[in-house]
Amino acid sequence: MISPYAGGAFGSRGSLTQRTALIALAAKRIGRPVKLVATRAQGFTIATHRAETRHHVQLGATREGRLLALRHAGWEVSSRPDDYSVSGTDSSTRLYACPNVESRVQIVHADRNTPGFMRAPPETPYLFALESAMDELAYALHLDPVQLRLLNDTPHEPIKGLPYTSRHLRECFETAAERFGWAMRNPAPRSMRDGEWLVGWGTATALYPTQVAAASVRVCLTADGVARVQTATHEIGTGVRTVMAIVTAERLGLDPSRVQVHRELSKYMWRTHPLAPRPALRQPFTGVSRVWSAAQSFPIACSTPSGHISSRRAYTRAHGRCACHAPWAHSHSGGSSVPPPPGAS
């Protein structure tokens, strides 16, 4: 399958749909390009949409505002045959410190096409429900909504106690409150006006989870110092090609113009998440950099192709000299070890 970047692949266009496979099959059968032309009305049934959701959020807290219990129940509409769900409770139940958490999501099957992710992250409706409940709790306890959120800030998610990869909520709220003039806010409803206009000031927390998936990347160093990066990921509009080129250039000490990124071809035989190659790229470069340096100093007989790096062994050849290093492998490394060249560290 060949899927070069054509633009507009973000949101509902990021997933493979049934019509994509049918059109590809038709083109293969007749040996000619095939294009699907859908009407505006048909676009609402052949593409995904954001599922309707219903939420029931219950919060228990001390009079000082510390959360004691959180329950979040959600209902999502899906098609008859599909169990697609957003499952945003994975995020809403991990946003604040809370010792007692319960969540459930129920799929409601209806005569609709299968939903999918849209412009906003799938967690959006679940976080909107939670943050609305937090505002109601702050009002009931006569607490500032920013202070309520900061009071329940935590460096570890409450379900498994794992540390966040990054969390700067406190700095964000404190800096924004100072610059916005939050101290001048009157919490009483309908109390702030600008002439004839009622003015309301509000705040909310949002998060986007880190997507971690298996990824494989092959890096080839040619004799003339060009790095070729190969992976089966596709571009959804986030600039993965540019990021991969920058990471490769930085790790190997090359000019970005000396980096070629090849992707969007299923012949690379790896199923890779669109976001996964970025962290996966970082692992092999320590070994590859040593290989590249060693290749300049240690003549080694090697019959491997110039610059070939496999998922278990790395090879490079420069000006008739070759060095090998292993292993580097996937985002979770593995493979057998291969001795480095004599004198190489």
Residue, then its C-alpha position, 0 to 999 in steps of 0.5 A: m500500500i502506498s499512502p503519500y502525504a496529501g494533506g487533510a489527514f487529521g481528525s476523521r480522515g486519519s483512520l482506514t474506512q471500508r470505502t478506502a479498501l473497496i476503492a483500492l481493490a477496484a483500482k487494482r482489479i481494473g488497473r486504473p486510478v479510481k476516485l470516489v466522489a461523494t455528495r455532501a449528504q453522503g459525507f455524513t454517513i460514509a465518514t466518522h463523527r463524534a459520538e453522542t455522549r451522556h455523563h453522570v459525574q459525582l464528587g465527594a470532598t471535604r469542606e476544605g475541598r480535597l476530593l474523597a471520591l469520584r464516580h464518572a459514568g458515561w454512555e456513548v452511541s455507536s453503530r449496531p455492529d461496532d463496539y467503538s468507544v472513546s473511553g474518556t474515563d481513562s483520562s477524567t479519573r486520572l486528572y486529580a488526586c482522589p483516593n476512591v475512584e469508580s468509572r464505567v462506560q456503556i455503549v448504546h447501539a443504534d442505527r448510526n454509522t460507526p463514530g470516530f475521533m474528530r477535530a478535538p481529542p476524544e477525551t474532550p466530552y469526558l473532561f468537559a463533564l468533569e470540569s463542569a462538576m468541579d466548578e459546581l463543587a467549587y461554588a457549593l464549597h465557596l472556593d475559588p475554582v482555581q484553588l480547588r484544582l490546585l488543592n487536588d493537584t498531584p504528581h502521580e495519577p491516582i489509579k496506579g500511582l504512576p508518575y506523569t510524564s509531564r505535568h505543569l498544571r500548577e505553574c500554568f494556573e498560577t501564571a495565568a491567574e496572575r496575568f489574567g487578573w483572576a484576583m479581580r473576579n467576582p464569583a457571584p453569578r451575574s455580578m460582572r458587567d461591561g456596560e450592557w454585557l454580562v461578563g463571566w470568567g471561567t477556567a478548566t483543566a485539560l489533558y492529552p494522554t501520551q500515546v505509546a505503541a510499538a514502533s520499528v524504524r530502520v536507519c541506513l547510513t550510506a558511504d557518502g554520509v546520507a542517512r535514510v530513515q524508513t518506517a511504515t508510519h503515515e502523516i496525519g498533519t503533525g509534521v512527523r517527517t520533519v521531526m524524524a529528519i530533525v531527530t536523525a540529524e541531531r543524533l548523527g551530527l548530520d545536516p538535515s539536508r543529508v537525511q532522507v525520510h521514507r515512509e507511507l509504504s507498507k513494504y516496510m512491513w511494520r505497523t507503526h502508530p503515527l506518533a510512535p516513531r519519534p521516541a522510537l527513533r532515539q533508541p538506535f542512534t546511540g549504537v548507530s553513532r558509535v558504528w559511524s565513528a568506528a567505521q572511520s577508524f577500524p577496517i573490517a571485512c563485511s559483506t553486508p549492504s552499504g549502510h544497512i541497519s536491520s532490526r537486530r544488527a546495525y551495519t555501516r560502511a564508509h570508504g571501504r571500511c565497515a563496522c557493526h553494532a547490535p542490538w537496537a531493535h524496536s521501542h522495546s529493545g531485544g535481539s542478540s548481541v554482536p561484538p563491536p569492532p576491536g577497540a570500539s567502545 
